[in-house]
Amino acid sequence: MRRFTYVYILQSETDPRHFYTGRTDDLRQRLIHHNAGKVLHTAKRKPWRVKTYTAFSDPKRAVEFEHYLKSASGRAFAEKHL
C-alpha cells in the first residue's frame, strides 16, 4: 500500500483570518489533535477546518513544500492560489 505525506493548511473557524500550515502522514488524525487542543500552536483558535491539502509520495518533497508555504513568498502563493 502506498503511503502519502500530506502538507495541509488549516483555517480557524473562530477567527477565519488565522491559518496554520503543517505536515502529517495521517491528516484525519492530525485534524482531530488540532481540534482537541493537543497542538500548542493551534489550541487557542480551535476549532479548525482543512482549507486545502496536497499529498506527496516523496516525504522529502513534502518537507520542502511545507517550508516553502511557511516562507513569505509561499504565504503569498497560498493566499492567491489555494
PyMOL commands that set and color helices and strands:
alter all, ss='L'
color gray80, all
select helices_A, chain A and resi 27-35+43-45+59-69+72-81
alter helices_A, ss='H'
color red, helices_A
select strands_A, chain A and resi 5-12+19-24+48-56
alter strands_A, ss='S'
color yellow, strands_A
deselect
rebuild
show_as cartoon
